[in-house]
C-alpha cells in the first residue's frame, strides 16, 4: 500500500495528523512571524489605470500642440509681414543720407519703416512711412523701377508718398513721428502715428523739410 506523502505521522498518537509535510531546510509556515501591527498588505499597482492616464495626458498634449501650431500658421498666413517688437524710437542717420525722390529700405526689416524723401503737396519732405499694408497687415515691396509700393498678398498699390491707388487697401500707409535730434540725426518715434485720411499729415511732427 502506498503511503500518503502529503501527511506526517505523529509518533505519539500513532496516526496521521493531517498537517502538510514540511521539507527540510524550510520554515514551517505556521511558525512564520505574524504581520506587524498597523501594516497593510502589499498591493500591486494598477498598471492598466496608469497606462490609460499616461496615454490620455499624452493625447491631450499632442492635441494642444497641434492647435497652437495651427493658430500660429494662420496668423503668419494672414499677417506675414507683421512686426514683432521692433524698436519704437531709433536714430536713422543724417538727413543727407536720403537724397530727394528716394525711398530707403535700410530700416525695413529691423524697424518696419521706410525713410522717404518725396514731394507731397508741392513740398519736398522727409518722412517715416510704415511698412504695414492698411488692408490686412502684410508688408509691401518697394518697386524702384515703377516708383511704387506693391503688396504681394492682395495686390494693393501705393505711390512713393504712401497714397493708395490700387487694390483693396482702404487708405494710405501711415506715417510715424520724425524729427531732428540734438546730434543732428533723424529720429523716428513709432509711438506716434499719423493718418492722411484724418488730415494728420499736415502735422509738423509727421515730416521734416528735406535738405
GUTI-888988 format. One record per atom (N, C-alpha, C, O): atom name; x, y, z; residue number from 1. Coordinates in steps of 0.1 Angstrom, whole numbers, plus 5000, padded with zeros to 4 digits. Example, Ala and Ser with C-alpha at 12.3 -4.5 7.8 and 13.67 -1.06 7.14 Angstrom:
! GUTI-888988
 atom    X    Y    Z  nr
    N 5132 4943 5078   1
   CA 5123 4955 5078   1
    C 5132 4967 5078   1
    O 5142 4967 5085   1
    N 5128 4978 5071   2
   CA 5137 4989 5071   2
    C 5129 5000 5079   2
    O 5134 5011 5080   2
END
This chain:
! GUTI-888988
 atom    X    Y    Z  nr
    N 5008 4988 5000   1
   CA 5000 5000 5000   1
    C 5009 5012 5000   1
    O 5018 5013 5008   1
    N 5006 5023 4991   2
   CA 5014 5035 4990   2
    C 5010 5044 5001   2
    O 4999 5047 5004   2
    N 5021 5049 5008   3
   CA 5019 5059 5018   3
    C 5015 5072 5013   3
    O 5020 5076 5002   3
    N 5007 5080 5021   4
   CA 5003 5093 5017   4
    C 5015 5103 5020   4
    O 5017 5105 5032   4
    N 5022 5108 5010   5
   CA 5034 5117 5012   5
    C 5030 5131 5017   5
    O 5039 5138 5020   5
    N 5017 5134 5016   6
   CA 5014 5148 5020   6
    C 5011 5150 5034   6
    O 5007 5161 5039   6
    N 5012 5139 5042   7
   CA 5010 5140 5057   7
    C 5021 5134 5064   7
    O 5028 5125 5059   7
    N 5022 5138 5077   8
   CA 5033 5132 5085   8
    C 5025 5124 5097   8
    O 5014 5127 5099   8
    N 5033 5115 5102   9
   CA 5027 5107 5113   9
    C 5031 5112 5126   9
    O 5043 5114 5129   9
    N 5022 5114 5135  10
   CA 5026 5118 5149  10
    C 5029 5105 5156  10
    O 5021 5096 5158  10
    N 5042 5105 5160  11
   CA 5047 5092 5167  11
    C 5040 5090 5180  11
    O 5039 5079 5184  11
    N 5036 5101 5186  12
   CA 5029 5099 5199  12
    C 5015 5094 5198  12
    O 5010 5086 5206  12
    N 5008 5099 5187  13
   CA 4994 5095 5186  13
    C 4993 5082 5177  13
    O 4983 5075 5178  13
    N 5004 5080 5169  14
   CA 5003 5068 5160  14
    C 4994 5069 5149  14
    O 4990 5059 5143  14
    N 4990 5082 5145  15
   CA 4981 5083 5134  15
    C 4985 5096 5126  15
    O 4992 5105 5131  15
    N 4980 5097 5114  16
   CA 4983 5109 5107  16
    C 4976 5121 5112  16
    O 4964 5120 5117  16
    N 4983 5132 5113  17
   CA 4978 5145 5119  17
    C 4970 5153 5109  17
    O 4962 5161 5113  17
    N 4972 5151 5095  18
   CA 4966 5159 5085  18
    C 4973 5172 5083  18
    O 4968 5180 5075  18
    N 4985 5174 5088  19
   CA 4993 5186 5086  19
    C 5002 5184 5075  19
    O 5009 5174 5075  19
    N 5003 5192 5065  20
   CA 5012 5190 5054  20
    C 5026 5189 5058  20
    O 5030 5196 5068  20
    N 5034 5180 5051  21
   CA 5048 5178 5055  21
    C 5056 5190 5051  21
    O 5053 5197 5041  21
    N 5066 5193 5059  22
   CA 5075 5205 5057  22
    C 5088 5199 5053  22
    O 5094 5191 5059  22
    N 5093 5204 5041  23
   CA 5106 5200 5036  23
    C 5117 5205 5045  23
    O 5116 5215 5051  23
    N 5127 5197 5045  24
   CA 5139 5200 5053  24
    C 5145 5213 5048  24
    O 5147 5215 5036  24
    N 5149 5221 5057  25
   CA 5156 5234 5053  25
    C 5147 5245 5051  25
    O 5151 5256 5048  25
    N 5134 5243 5052  26
   CA 5124 5254 5050  26
    C 5117 5257 5063  26
    O 5116 5248 5072  26
    N 5112 5269 5064  27
   CA 5105 5273 5076  27
    C 5090 5269 5076  27
    O 5084 5271 5066  27
    N 5086 5264 5086  28
   CA 5072 5260 5087  28
    C 5063 5272 5086  28
    O 5065 5282 5094  28
    N 5054 5273 5077  29
   CA 5045 5285 5076  29
    C 5038 5288 5089  29
    O 5035 5299 5091  29
    N 5035 5278 5097  30
   CA 5028 5280 5109  30
    C 5037 5288 5119  30
    O 5032 5294 5129  30
    N 5050 5287 5117  31
   CA 5059 5293 5127  31
    C 5064 5307 5122  31
    O 5072 5313 5129  31
    N 5060 5312 5110  32
   CA 5064 5325 5105  32
    C 5059 5336 5113  32
    O 5048 5335 5119  32
    N 5067 5347 5114  33
   CA 5063 5358 5122  33
    C 5050 5365 5117  33
    O 5049 5366 5104  33
    N 5041 5368 5125  34
   CA 5028 5375 5120  34
    C 5032 5389 5115  34
    O 5042 5394 5117  34
    N 5022 5394 5106  35
   CA 5024 5407 5100  35
    C 5024 5418 5111  35
    O 5015 5418 5120  35
    N 5034 5427 5111  36
   CA 5034 5438 5122  36
    C 5021 5445 5122  36
    O 5014 5447 5112  36
    N 5018 5449 5135  37
   CA 5005 5456 5137  37
    C 5005 5470 5130  37
    O 5015 5477 5130  37
    N 4995 5473 5123  38
   CA 4994 5486 5116  38
    C 4998 5486 5102  38
    O 4996 5495 5094  38
    N 5004 5475 5097  39
   CA 5009 5474 5083  39
    C 4998 5469 5074  39
    O 4988 5463 5079  39
    N 4999 5472 5062  40
   CA 4989 5469 5052  40
    C 4994 5459 5042  40
    O 5006 5460 5039  40
    N 4986 5450 5037  41
   CA 4991 5440 5027  41
    C 4996 5447 5015  41
    O 4990 5458 5011  41
    N 5007 5442 5008  42
   CA 5012 5448 4996  42
    C 5002 5446 4985  42
    O 4996 5435 4983  42
    N 5000 5456 4977  43
   CA 4990 5456 4966  43
    C 4998 5460 4953  43
    O 5005 5470 4953  43
    N 4996 5452 4943  44
   CA 5003 5455 4930  44
    C 4997 5468 4924  44
    O 4984 5469 4925  44
    N 5005 5476 4918  45
   CA 4999 5489 4912  45
    C 4990 5485 4901  45
    O 4991 5475 4894  45
    N 4980 5494 4899  46
   CA 4970 5492 4889  46
    C 4976 5497 4876  46
    O 4974 5509 4872  46
    N 4983 5488 4869  47
   CA 4991 5492 4857  47
    C 4982 5497 4846  47
    O 4985 5507 4839  47
    N 4970 5491 4844  48
   CA 4962 5495 4833  48
    C 4957 5509 4835  48
    O 4956 5516 4825  48
    N 4953 5512 4847  49
   CA 4948 5526 4850  49
    C 4959 5536 4848  49
    O 4957 5547 4842  49
    N 4972 5533 4852  50
   CA 4983 5542 4850  50
    C 4986 5544 4835  50
    O 4988 5555 4830  50
    N 4985 5533 4828  51
   CA 4988 5534 4813  51
    C 4977 5543 4806  51
    O 4980 5551 4798  51
    N 4964 5541 4810  52
   CA 4954 5549 4805  52
    C 4956 5564 4808  52
    O 4953 5572 4799  52
    N 4960 5567 4820  53
   CA 4962 5581 4824  53
    C 4973 5587 4816  53
    O 4972 5598 4811  53
    N 4984 5579 4814  54
   CA 4995 5584 4806  54
    C 4991 5587 4792  54
    O 4995 5598 4787  54
    N 4985 5578 4785  55
   CA 4981 5580 4771  55
    C 4971 5591 4770  55
    O 4971 5598 4760  55
    N 4962 5592 4780  56
   CA 4952 5603 4779  56
    C 4960 5617 4780  56
    O 4956 5626 4772  56
    N 4969 5618 4789  57
   CA 4977 5630 4790  57
    C 4985 5633 4778  57
    O 4986 5644 4773  57
    N 4991 5623 4772  58
   CA 4999 5624 4760  58
    C 4990 5629 4748  58
    O 4994 5637 4741  58
    N 4978 5623 4748  59
   CA 4969 5626 4737  59
    C 4965 5641 4738  59
    O 4965 5648 4727  59
    N 4962 5646 4750  60
   CA 4958 5660 4751  60
    C 4970 5669 4748  60
    O 4968 5680 4743  60
    N 4982 5665 4752  61
   CA 4994 5673 4749  61
    C 4996 5674 4734  61
    O 4999 5685 4729  61
    N 4995 5663 4727  62
   CA 4996 5664 4712  62
    C 4985 5673 4706  62
    O 4988 5681 4697  62
    N 4973 5671 4711  63
   CA 4962 5679 4706  63
    C 4964 5694 4708  63
    O 4962 5702 4700  63
    N 4969 5698 4720  64
   CA 4972 5712 4723  64
    C 4983 5717 4715  64
    O 4982 5729 4710  64
    N 4993 5710 4713  65
   CA 5005 5714 4705  65
    C 5000 5716 4690  65
    O 5004 5726 4684  65
    N 4992 5707 4685  66
   CA 4987 5709 4671  66
    C 4978 5721 4670  66
    O 4979 5728 4660  66
    N 4970 5724 4680  67
   CA 4962 5735 4680  67
    C 4969 5748 4680  67
    O 4966 5757 4672  67
    N 4980 5749 4688  68
   CA 4988 5761 4689  68
    C 4995 5763 4676  68
    O 4997 5775 4671  68
    N 5000 5752 4670  69
   CA 5008 5753 4657  69
    C 4998 5758 4646  69
    O 5002 5767 4638  69
    N 4986 5753 4646  70
   CA 4977 5757 4636  70
    C 4973 5772 4637  70
    O 4973 5779 4627  70
    N 4972 5777 4649  71
   CA 4969 5791 4651  71
    C 4980 5800 4647  71
    O 4979 5810 4640  71
    N 4993 5795 4650  72
   CA 5005 5803 4646  72
    C 5006 5803 4631  72
    O 5009 5814 4626  72
    N 5003 5792 4624  73
   CA 5004 5792 4610  73
    C 4993 5801 4604  73
    O 4996 5808 4593  73
    N 4981 5802 4610  74
   CA 4971 5810 4605  74
    C 4975 5825 4606  74
    O 4972 5833 4597  74
    N 4980 5829 4617  75
   CA 4985 5842 4620  75
    C 4995 5846 4610  75
    O 4995 5857 4604  75
    N 5005 5837 4607  76
   CA 5016 5840 4598  76
    C 5010 5841 4584  76
    O 5016 5849 4576  76
    N 5000 5834 4580  77
   CA 4994 5835 4567  77
    C 4987 5848 4565  77
    O 4988 5854 4555  77
    N 4979 5852 4575  78
   CA 4971 5864 4574  78
    C 4979 5876 4575  78
    O 4977 5887 4569  78
    N 4990 5876 4584  79
   CA 4998 5887 4586  79
    C 5013 5883 4585  79
    O 5021 5884 4595  79
    N 5017 5880 4573  80
   CA 5031 5875 4571  80
    C 5042 5886 4573  80
    O 5053 5883 4576  80
    N 5038 5899 4572  81
   CA 5048 5909 4574  81
    C 5046 5917 4587  81
    O 5052 5927 4588  81
    N 5038 5912 4596  82
   CA 5035 5919 4608  82
    C 5048 5920 4616  82
    O 5055 5911 4617  82
    N 5050 5932 4623  83
   CA 5062 5934 4631  83
    C 5062 5926 4644  83
    O 5051 5924 4649  83
    N 5073 5923 4649  84
   CA 5074 5916 4662  84
    C 5084 5924 4671  84
    O 5096 5921 4671  84
    N 5078 5933 4679  85
   CA 5085 5941 4689  85
    C 5098 5948 4683  85
    O 5108 5946 4689  85
    N 5097 5955 4672  86
   CA 5109 5963 4668  86
    C 5111 5975 4677  86
    O 5102 5978 4685  86
    N 5122 5982 4676  87
   CA 5125 5993 4685  87
    C 5115 6004 4681  87
    O 5112 6007 4670  87
    N 5109 6011 4691  88
   CA 5099 6021 4689  88
    C 5105 6034 4687  88
    O 5098 6042 4680  88
    N 5116 6037 4692  89
   CA 5123 6050 4689  89
    C 5137 6047 4685  89
    O 5145 6040 4692  89
    N 5142 6052 4673  90
   CA 5155 6049 4669  90
    C 5161 6060 4660  90
    O 5153 6068 4655  90
    N 5174 6060 4659  91
   CA 5181 6070 4651  91
    C 5183 6065 4637  91
    O 5187 6053 4635  91
    N 5180 6073 4627  92
   CA 5180 6068 4613  92
    C 5192 6074 4605  92
    O 5194 6071 4593  92
    N 5200 6082 4612  93
   CA 5212 6088 4605  93
    C 5210 6102 4601  93
    O 5199 6108 4603  93
    N 5219 6108 4594  94
   CA 5219 6122 4590  94
    C 5209 6124 4578  94
    O 5207 6115 4570  94
    N 5202 6135 4577  95
   CA 5193 6138 4566  95
    C 5200 6137 4552  95
    O 5193 6133 4542  95
    N 5213 6140 4552  96
   CA 5220 6140 4539  96
    C 5221 6126 4533  96
    O 5224 6124 4521  96
    N 5218 6116 4541  97
   CA 5219 6102 4536  97
    C 5207 6098 4528  97
    O 5206 6087 4522  97
    N 5197 6107 4527  98
   CA 5184 6104 4520  98
    C 5182 6114 4509  98
    O 5175 6124 4512  98
    N 5187 6112 4497  99
   CA 5185 6122 4486  99
    C 5171 6124 4482  99
    O 5162 6116 4486  99
    N 5169 6135 4475 100
   CA 5155 6137 4470 100
    C 5150 6126 4461 100
    O 5157 6120 4454 100
    N 5137 6124 4462 101
   CA 5129 6114 4454 101
    C 5135 6100 4456 101
    O 5136 6093 4446 101
    N 5137 6096 4468 102
   CA 5142 6082 4471 102
    C 5134 6076 4482 102
    O 5128 6083 4490 102
    N 5135 6063 4483 103
   CA 5129 6055 4494 103
    C 5140 6046 4499 103
    O 5145 6038 4492 103
    N 5143 6048 4512 104
   CA 5153 6040 4518 104
    C 5147 6028 4525 104
    O 5138 6029 4533 104
    N 5153 6016 4522 105
   CA 5148 6004 4528 105
    C 5157 5999 4540 105
    O 5157 5988 4544 105
    N 5166 6008 4544 106
   CA 5176 6004 4554 106
    C 5170 6000 4567 106
    O 5176 5992 4575 106
    N 5158 6004 4570 107
   CA 5152 6001 4583 107
    C 5139 5993 4581 107
    O 5130 5992 4590 107
    N 5137 5987 4569 108
   CA 5125 5979 4566 108
    C 5124 5967 4575 108
    O 5114 5964 4581 108
    N 5135 5959 4576 109
   CA 5135 5947 4583 109
    C 5136 5949 4598 109
    O 5130 5942 4606 109
    N 5145 5958 4602 110
   CA 5148 5959 4616 110
    C 5137 5967 4624 110
    O 5135 5965 4635 110
    N 5131 5977 4617 111
   CA 5122 5986 4624 111
    C 5108 5988 4617 111
    O 5100 5995 4622 111
    N 5106 5981 4605 112
   CA 5094 5982 4597 112
    C 5091 5996 4594 112
    O 5079 6001 4595 112
    N 5101 6003 4589 113
   CA 5099 6017 4585 113
    C 5107 6020 4572 113
    O 5118 6015 4570 113
    N 5101 6027 4563 114
   CA 5108 6033 4551 114
    C 5111 6048 4554 114
    O 5102 6055 4559 114
    N 5123 6052 4551 115
   CA 5126 6066 4552 115
    C 5125 6072 4538 115
    O 5132 6068 4529 115
    N 5115 6081 4536 116
   CA 5112 6086 4523 116
    C 5116 6101 4521 116
    O 5113 6109 4530 116
    N 5121 6104 4510 117
   CA 5123 6118 4506 117
    C 5115 6120 4494 117
    O 5120 6117 4483 117
    N 5103 6126 4495 118
   CA 5094 6127 4484 118
    C 5087 6140 4484 118
    O 5087 6147 4494 118
    N 5082 6144 4473 119
   CA 5074 6156 4472 119
    C 5059 6153 4476 119
    O 5053 6143 4471 119
    N 5054 6161 4484 120
   CA 5040 6159 4488 120
    C 5033 6173 4489 120
    O 5037 6181 4497 120
    N 5023 6175 4481 121
   CA 5015 6187 4481 121
    C 5025 6199 4478 121
    O 5024 6210 4485 121
    N 5034 6197 4469 122
   CA 5043 6208 4464 122
    C 5055 6210 4473 122
    O 5062 6220 4471 122
    N 5057 6202 4483 123
   CA 5068 6204 4492 123
    C 5077 6192 4493 123
    O 5072 6180 4494 123
    N 5090 6193 4492 124
   CA 5099 6182 4493 124
    C 5102 6179 4508 124
    O 5107 6188 4515 124
    N 5098 6168 4512 125
   CA 5099 6165 4527 125
    C 5105 6151 4529 125
    O 5105 6142 4520 125
    N 5110 6149 4541 126
   CA 5114 6136 4546 126
    C 5104 6131 4556 126
    O 5099 6139 4564 126
    N 5100 6118 4555 127
   CA 5090 6113 4564 127
    C 5093 6098 4566 127
    O 5099 6091 4558 127
    N 5088 6092 4577 128
   CA 5090 6078 4581 128
    C 5076 6071 4578 128
    O 5066 6074 4584 128
    N 5077 6062 4568 129
   CA 5064 6055 4564 129
    C 5064 6041 4569 129
    O 5074 6034 4569 129
    N 5052 6037 4574 130
   CA 5050 6024 4580 130
    C 5051 6014 4568 130
    O 5045 6016 4557 130
    N 5057 6002 4571 131
   CA 5058 5991 4561 131
    C 5046 5982 4562 131
    O 5046 5971 4556 131
    N 5036 5985 4570 132
   CA 5024 5977 4572 132
    C 5013 5981 4563 132
    O 5008 5992 4563 132
    N 5008 5972 4554 133
   CA 4997 5975 4545 133
    C 4985 5977 4553 133
    O 4982 5971 4563 133
    N 4977 5987 4548 134
   CA 4965 5991 4555 134
    C 4953 5982 4552 134
    O 4942 5984 4556 134
    N 4956 5971 4544 135
   CA 4945 5962 4541 135
    C 4944 5951 4552 135
    O 4935 5951 4560 135
    N 4954 5942 4552 136
   CA 4954 5931 4562 136
    C 4968 5930 4569 136
    O 4971 5919 4574 136
    N 4976 5940 4568 137
   CA 4989 5940 4576 137
    C 5001 5933 4569 137
    O 5010 5931 4576 137
    N 5000 5930 4557 138
   CA 5012 5924 4550 138
    C 5022 5935 4548 138
    O 5020 5947 4551 138
    N 5034 5931 4543 139
   CA 5045 5941 4541 139
    C 5046 5943 4526 139
    O 5051 5934 4519 139
    N 5043 5954 4521 140
   CA 5045 5957 4506 140
    C 5060 5958 4503 140
    O 5069 5959 4511 140
    N 5063 5956 4490 141
   CA 5076 5958 4485 141
    C 5078 5971 4477 141
    O 5068 5975 4471 141
    N 5089 5977 4479 142
   CA 5092 5989 4471 142
    C 5097 5985 4457 142
    O 5108 5979 4457 142
    N 5090 5989 4447 143
   CA 5095 5987 4433 143
    C 5100 6000 4427 143
    O 5093 6008 4423 143
    N 5114 6000 4428 144
   CA 5120 6013 4424 144
    C 5118 6016 4409 144
    O 5116 6028 4406 144
    N 5117 6006 4401 145
   CA 5115 6009 4386 145
    C 5101 6014 4384 145
    O 5100 6023 4374 145
    N 5091 6010 4391 146
   CA 5078 6015 4390 146
    C 5075 6027 4399 146
    O 5064 6033 4398 146
    N 5084 6030 4408 147
   CA 5082 6040 4418 147
    C 5069 6039 4426 147
    O 5060 6048 4426 147
    N 5067 6027 4431 148
   CA 5055 6024 4439 148
    C 5058 6013 4449 148
    O 5067 6005 4447 148
    N 5049 6012 4459 149
   CA 5049 6001 4468 149
    C 5038 5992 4464 149
    O 5027 5996 4460 149
    N 5041 5979 4463 150
   CA 5032 5969 4459 150
    C 5031 5957 4469 150
    O 5041 5951 4473 150
    N 5019 5955 4474 151
   CA 5017 5944 4484 151
    C 5016 5931 4477 151
    O 5008 5929 4468 151
    N 5024 5921 4481 152
   CA 5024 5908 4475 152
    C 5012 5899 4479 152
    O 5010 5889 4473 152
    N 5005 5903 4490 153
   CA 4994 5894 4495 153
    C 4981 5896 4487 153
    O 4975 5886 4483 153
    N 4977 5908 4485 154
   CA 4964 5910 4479 154
    C 4964 5921 4468 154
    O 4954 5925 4463 154
    N 4976 5926 4464 155
   CA 4977 5934 4453 155
    C 4975 5949 4455 155
    O 4974 5957 4445 155
    N 4975 5954 4467 156
   CA 4974 5968 4470 156
    C 4986 5976 4465 156
    O 4997 5971 4466 156
    N 4984 5988 4459 157
   CA 4995 5996 4454 157
    C 4994 6010 4461 157
    O 4984 6015 4463 157
    N 5006 6015 4463 158
   CA 5008 6028 4469 158
    C 5018 6036 4462 158
    O 5028 6031 4458 158
    N 5016 6049 4460 159
   CA 5026 6058 4454 159
    C 5038 6059 4464 159
    O 5037 6055 4475 159
    N 5048 6065 4459 160
   CA 5060 6067 4467 160
    C 5058 6076 4479 160
    O 5065 6075 4490 160
    N 5047 6084 4479 161
   CA 5044 6093 4490 161
    C 5035 6085 4500 161
    O 5031 6091 4510 161
    N 5031 6073 4497 162
   CA 5022 6065 4506 162
    C 5008 6065 4503 162
    O 5000 6058 4509 162
    N 5003 6072 4493 163
   CA 4989 6073 4490 163
    C 4985 6060 4482 163
    O 4992 6056 4473 163
    N 4974 6054 4486 164
   CA 4969 6042 4479 164
    C 4962 6045 4466 164
    O 4956 6056 4465 164
    N 4964 6037 4456 165
   CA 4958 6040 4443 165
    C 4952 6027 4436 165
    O 4945 6028 4426 165
    N 4956 6015 4441 166
   CA 4950 6003 4435 166
    C 4949 5992 4445 166
    O 4956 5992 4456 166
    N 4941 5982 4442 167
   CA 4939 5971 4452 167
    C 4929 5974 4463 167
    O 4923 5985 4463 167
    N 4928 5965 4472 168
   CA 4918 5966 4483 168
    C 4922 5975 4495 168
    O 4914 5977 4503 168
    N 4934 5980 4495 169
   CA 4938 5988 4507 169
    C 4929 6000 4508 169
    O 4927 6008 4498 169
    N 4922 6003 4519 170
   CA 4912 6013 4520 170
    C 4917 6027 4523 170
    O 4910 6037 4522 170
    N 4930 6028 4526 171
   CA 4936 6041 4530 171
    C 4951 6041 4528 171
    O 4957 6031 4526 171
    N 4957 6053 4528 172
   CA 4972 6054 4526 172
    C 4979 6047 4537 172
    O 4974 6044 4548 172
    N 4992 6045 4535 173
   CA 5001 6040 4545 173
    C 5002 6050 4556 173
    O 5000 6062 4554 173
    N 5006 6046 4568 174
   CA 5007 6055 4580 174
    C 5021 6061 4581 174
    O 5031 6054 4578 174
    N 5022 6073 4586 175
   CA 5035 6079 4589 175
    C 5037 6078 4604 175
    O 5028 6076 4612 175
    N 5050 6079 4608 176
   CA 5054 6080 4622 176
    C 5060 6093 4625 176
    O 5065 6100 4616 176
    N 5060 6097 4637 177
   CA 5067 6109 4641 177
    C 5081 6109 4637 177
    O 5088 6099 4638 177
    N 5086 6121 4632 178
   CA 5100 6122 4628 178
    C 5105 6136 4631 178
    O 5098 6145 4630 178
    N 5118 6136 4636 179
   CA 5123 6149 4640 179
    C 5139 6148 4640 179
    O 5144 6137 4639 179
    N 5145 6160 4641 180
   CA 5160 6160 4641 180
    C 5164 6161 4656 180
    O 5160 6169 4664 180
    N 5173 6151 4660 181
   CA 5177 6150 4673 181
    C 5188 6160 4676 181
    O 5192 6168 4668 181
    N 5193 6160 4689 182
   CA 5203 6170 4693 182
    C 5216 6168 4686 182
    O 5223 6178 4684 182
    N 5219 6156 4681 183
   CA 5231 6154 4674 183
    C 5230 6156 4659 183
    O 5239 6154 4652 183
    N 5218 6161 4655 184
   CA 5216 6164 4640 184
    C 5212 6153 4632 184
    O 5210 6154 4620 184
    N 5209 6141 4638 185
   CA 5205 6129 4631 185
    C 5189 6128 4631 185
    O 5183 6134 4640 185
    N 5184 6121 4622 186
   CA 5169 6119 4622 186
    C 5165 6109 4632 186
    O 5172 6098 4634 186
    N 5155 6112 4640 187
   CA 5149 6103 4650 187
    C 5135 6099 4646 187
    O 5127 6108 4643 187
    N 5132 6087 4646 188
   CA 5119 6082 4643 188
    C 5112 6077 4656 188
    O 5118 6069 4663 188
    N 5100 6081 4659 189
   CA 5093 6078 4671 189
    C 5080 6070 4666 189
    O 5071 6077 4662 189
    N 5080 6057 4668 190
   CA 5069 6049 4663 190
    C 5057 6049 4673 190
    O 5046 6043 4670 190
    N 5058 6055 4684 191
   CA 5047 6056 4694 191
    C 5036 6065 4689 191
    O 5025 6066 4695 191
    N 5040 6074 4679 192
   CA 5030 6084 4674 192
    C 5028 6081 4659 192
    O 5037 6082 4651 192
    N 5015 6079 4655 193
   CA 5012 6076 4641 193
    C 5004 6088 4636 193
    O 4997 6095 4643 193
    N 5005 6089 4622 194
   CA 4997 6100 4615 194
    C 4990 6094 4603 194
    O 4996 6087 4595 194
    N 4977 6096 4602 195
   CA 4969 6091 4591 195
    C 4965 6102 4582 195
    O 4959 6112 4586 195
    N 4967 6100 4569 196
   CA 4964 6110 4559 196
    C 4949 6113 4558 196
    O 4945 6125 4557 196
    N 4941 6103 4559 197
   CA 4926 6105 4558 197
    C 4920 6113 4569 197
    O 4909 6118 4568 197
    N 4928 6114 4580 198
   CA 4923 6122 4591 198
    C 4929 6136 4591 198
    O 4927 6144 4600 198
    N 4937 6139 4581 199
   CA 4943 6153 4580 199
    C 4955 6154 4588 199
    O 4960 6165 4590 199
    N 4961 6143 4593 200
   CA 4972 6143 4603 200
    C 4985 6145 4596 200
    O 4995 6148 4603 200
    N 4986 6143 4583 201
   CA 4999 6145 4576 201
    C 5003 6160 4575 201
    O 5014 6163 4572 201
    N 4994 6169 4579 202
   CA 4997 6183 4579 202
    C 5004 6187 4592 202
    O 5010 6198 4594 202
    N 5004 6177 4602 203
   CA 5011 6179 4615 203
    C 5026 6180 4613 203
    O 5032 6172 4606 203
    N 5033 6191 4618 204
   CA 5047 6192 4616 204
    C 5055 6181 4621 204
    O 5067 6179 4617 204
    N 5050 6173 4631 205
   CA 5057 6162 4636 205
    C 5057 6150 4627 205
    O 5064 6140 4629 205
    N 5049 6150 4616 206
   CA 5048 6139 4606 206
    C 5058 6140 4595 206
    O 5059 6131 4587 206
    N 5066 6150 4595 207
   CA 5076 6152 4584 207
    C 5086 6162 4588 207
    O 5084 6170 4598 207
    N 5097 6163 4581 208
   CA 5107 6174 4583 208
    C 5111 6178 4569 208
    O 5111 6170 4559 208
    N 5113 6191 4567 209
   CA 5117 6196 4553 209
    C 5130 6189 4548 209
    O 5139 6188 4556 209
    N 5130 6186 4536 210
   CA 5142 6180 4530 210
    C 5153 6190 4529 210
    O 5151 6202 4527 210
    N 5165 6185 4529 211
   CA 5177 6194 4528 211
    C 5179 6199 4514 211
    O 5188 6206 4510 211
END
